[in-house]
């Protein structure tokens, strides 16, 4: 399998449908939620899918800021400070 195959538009659409099927209406734990990648994944899941988010990170202030950002946009999530 080549990288070109993984990034074909058709594969991306099928992957998105698969992810939606497995995550929608579920509880999703995101570790490293306050980091750059975790933060973006959190936002995508919060706004695109109807799932409950549990955000875990060791960085207290960025985690709090993410929680506040999501809360202001109507997303209720659980936050766990830890490592």
C-alpha positions in Angstrom: 0.0 0.0 0.0 1.5 3.3 -1.0 1.0 6.7 0.6 -0.8 8.0 -2.5 -3.5 5.3 -2.0 -4.1 6.4 1.6 -4.7 10.0 0.6 -7.1 9.4 -2.3 -10.3 11.4 -1.9 -12.5 8.3 -2.0 -10.5 6.7 0.9 -10.8 9.9 3.0 -14.5 9.9 2.6 -14.8 6.3 3.6 -12.6 6.8 6.6 -14.7 9.8 7.7 -17.8 7.7 7.5 -16.2 4.9 9.4 -14.9 7.2 12.1 -18.4 8.9 12.4 -20.0 5.5 12.7 -17.7 4.4 15.5 -17.6 7.6 17.5 -21.0 9.3 17.1 -23.0 9.2 20.3 -20.1 7.6 22.3 -17.8 8.8 25.1 -14.4 9.7 23.7 -11.3 10.1 25.8 -8.7 12.4 24.2 -5.3 12.2 25.9 -3.0 15.2 25.3 -6.1 17.3 24.7 -4.4 20.6 25.5 -1.6 20.1 22.9 -1.9 21.3 19.3 -3.1 18.0 17.8 -5.3 17.0 20.7 -6.9 20.5 20.8 -7.8 20.3 17.1 -9.1 16.7 17.4 -11.2 17.9 20.4 -12.7 20.7 18.4 -13.5 18.5 15.4 -15.2 15.9 17.4 -17.1 18.5 19.5 -18.5 20.3 16.5 -18.8 17.5 13.9 -20.0 14.5 15.9 -22.5 14.1 18.7 -20.2 12.6 21.2 -19.3 13.2 24.9 -15.7 14.4 25.3 -13.4 13.5 28.2 -10.3 15.7 27.9 -7.1 14.6 29.6 -3.8 16.5 29.9 -1.1 17.4 32.4 -1.0 21.1 31.4 -3.5 22.8 33.6 -3.9 26.2 32.0 -4.1 25.1 28.4 -6.6 22.4 29.4 -8.7 25.0 31.2 -8.6 27.3 28.2 -9.8 24.6 25.9 -12.6 23.7 28.3 -13.7 27.4 28.4 -13.5 27.7 24.6 -15.7 24.7 24.1 -18.1 25.7 26.8 -18.5 29.2 25.3 -19.5 27.4 22.0 -22.1 25.2 23.8 -20.0 22.0 24.2 -20.0 20.4 27.6 -17.1 18.2 28.3 -15.4 16.5 31.2 -11.8 17.5 32.1 -9.2 15.4 33.8 -5.9 16.9 35.0 -3.3 14.2 35.1 -0.6 12.3 33.3 
